[in-house]
Amino acid sequence: MPSSVSDFLHAHTATQADFLAAIVKIPSDNPPGDCVSHAEHAATLIEALGFAVERHPVPDDLVRTHGMVSVTNLVVRQKFGAGGPTIALNAHGDVVPPGAGWTHDPYGAEIVDGWMYGRGVAVSKSDFATYLWAMLALRNETTPLNGTVELHLTYDEETGGEIGPPWLLDQGISRPDLAIGAGFSYGVTNAHNGCLHLEVEITGRSAHAAKPSSGVDALEATTGVLAALYASRENLAARTSKIPGIGSPQLTIGLIEGGTNTNVVPDRVVFRLDRRIIPEEIPTEVEAGLFDLINRSAATVPGATVKTRRILLAEPLIPTPGGKRLAETLCRHASRIFGETIEAGGVPLYTDARHYAARGVPIVLYGAGPRSIEEANAHRADERLFLADLPRATEVVALTLIDFLTGGQDDHT
């Protein structure tokens, strides 16, 4: 069986890479999050491969509520035989804006020394191609299969994912038994961090700089809050998750603005923070602790007031018994195909996988890229994918699907 899957993918390596290049060349930056044109382009390419594509536009008012312009989620279903499990494959087509520092066209899909360059080529447009060609390999397979494979292509992961996978699941568009999400070709991911984003607004009272005591300095109050937050990072560094790859909780102040002019006591400062939550922590307790620290620190400046608003609370992904067999199967095939030991572990970021897990769907992350976040330049200039990983990761996914659609876990070696 591995030879038939491997031979099929080897024969279609060029067309798979061409498909990836085509979807990298169509921008889908989020923000601004105007992603319908990319979804339509991708749907047309997928239909040319012989699949029926369901287009599920998210209502405009809901899209705007989540800070985007347009979203159409795509679902592709392939049924085999009768009965069997439904397995979802999820990748997101929205990408962070390119930013500065590129030495290659971020929408050029240029190939240099075996690497394809472009925004989204690794995170996670590569797995549009991974999962599609795995489904094509299954359609070419002569072994009797029973079950359904669904491809969920969503477009809001970079802004929280609330109108991607959870919208598809909550609307009853899909009811999978298991899921695989876009991931890492040199690691199977069964856990990841959660994340809390808070916006903190500290308000004082403006005054002329010649008489600063007649005002309430919002920046002075903010300085105390920031000092307390940065000091708290020492305690975070002392804690480490028991799950390999997760590490310690992290806190970053990523954005700050305030003041009106050089000669005016600032009456308002706003900043946003990012707090990464390890699986052992309870997110609501983390949030409550930060609220308390911020309020106590700001109170040292009389007259200053604080308003804290949650922007995002993403739950950690925790290994589950339902995902254990899926992770073991992916690791077994990946270790053989990549010629090195591939083990399951965690990553210190958060993904759309949490949405499936929250709805009782066991999920593991695995896909063509990145090899590692650093090596792939994920979310940085010159994002890239090692193209040789694409068919190999595809074979891992295809063989794993075959194991589950045959009702067994045969050792296809």
JOMO-V110178 format. One record per backbone hydrogen bond with DSSP energy under -0.5 kcal/mol. NH is the residue of the N-H (numbers start at 1). CO is the residue of the C=O. Records with the same first field share a line. If there is no record, write none. Layout:
NH->CO + CO
This chain:
5->1
6->2
7->3
8->4
9->5
10->6
11->7
12->8 + 9
13->10
16->12
17->13
18->14
19->15
20->16
21->17
22->18
23->19
24->20
25->21
27->25
30->95
33->29
34->29
35->33 + 70
39->35
40->36
41->37
42->38
43->39
44->40
45->41
46->42
47->43
48->44
49->46
50->47
51->46
54->52 + 75
55->53
56->54 + 73
57->55
58->71
63->59
64->60
65->61
66->62 + 63
67->64
68->63
69->33
70->33
73->56
74->153
75->54
76->151
77->52
78->149
80->147
87->85 + 148
88->86 + 178
89->150
90->180
91->152
93->154
95->28
108->105
109->117
110->117
112->110 + 115
115->112
116->385
117->110
118->383
119->106
121->118
124->122
125->120
126->120
127->124
128->125
129->125
130->126
131->127
132->128
133->129
134->130
135->131
136->132
137->133
138->134
139->135
140->136
141->138
146->405
147->80
148->85
149->78
150->87
151->76
152->89 + 150
153->74 + 151
154->91 + 152
159->156
160->157
161->156
164->161
166->161
168->164
169->165
170->166
171->167
172->169
173->168
174->168
177->86
178->86
179->362
180->88
181->364
182->90
184->187
187->184
188->343
189->187 + 365
190->188 + 345
191->345
192->317
193->347 + 349
194->277
195->314
196->275
197->312
198->196 + 273
199->309
200->198 + 271
201->199 + 307
202->200 + 269
203->201 + 305
204->267
205->216
209->263
211->208
212->209
214->211
215->212
216->205
218->216 + 266
221->217
222->218
223->219
224->220
225->221
226->222
227->223
228->224
229->225
230->226
231->227
232->228
233->229 + 230
234->231
235->232
236->232
237->233
238->234 + 235
239->236
241->247
244->242
246->243
247->243
249->236
250->276
252->274
254->252 + 272
255->272
257->270
259->268
264->261
265->207
269->202
270->257
271->200
272->255
273->198
274->252
275->196
276->250 + 274
277->194
278->276
281->278
283->281
285->282
286->282
287->283
288->284
289->285
290->286
291->287
292->288
293->289
294->290
295->291
296->292
297->293
298->294
299->295
300->297
301->298
302->300
304->301
305->203
307->201
309->199
311->197
312->197
314->195
315->313
317->192
318->316
323->320
324->320 + 321
325->321
327->323
328->324
329->325
330->326
331->327
332->328
333->329
334->330
335->331
336->332
337->333
338->334
339->335
340->335
343->341
345->188
346->244
347->191
349->347
354->351
355->352
356->352 + 353
357->353
358->354
359->355 + 356
360->357
361->356
362->177 + 360
364->179
365->189
366->181
376->372
377->374
378->373
380->377
383->380
384->376
385->116
387->114 + 385
389->386
390->387
391->387
392->388
393->389
394->390
395->391
396->392
397->393
398->394
399->395
400->396
401->397
402->398
403->399
404->400
405->401
406->402
408->403
412->410
413->411
